[in-house]
Amino acid sequence: MHLVEYRICLPFTVEEYKRAQLYMIARHCHQESENGEGVEVVKYEPCEDSLHGKGHYTEKRIYLYNKLPVWMQSILPNIFYIEEKSWNYYPYTVTEYCVSFLIINLRSL
């Protein structure tokens, strides 16, 4: 495996970055939520890992029914959503997306 690392100098601190990241996530969730569609935050709580330290656990439901093609809407139930579980230990993140028939795990650093 070949690993390439890019570093970009930013004009703010890590704490400012974390705060801005939380703000942008909340803003995006608010913009995408209309008429029962969008993102519902089920849990948001601090968590701790022995390897990565302190972080945040987030559990969300992403409702996508009206954004699907019509032929897919006829197949899926009206209460279709994707569950997202995320453990964010900056800069390490683990995200799991789950639909009733499929689970996808993503890990990033």
Secondary structure, DSSP 8 states (H G I E B T S, - for coil): ----------SS-HHHHHHHHHHHHHHHHHHH--TT-EEEEEEEEEEEETTTEEEEEEEEEEE-GGGS-HHHHHHS-TT-EEEEEEEEETTEEEEEEEETTEEEEEEE-
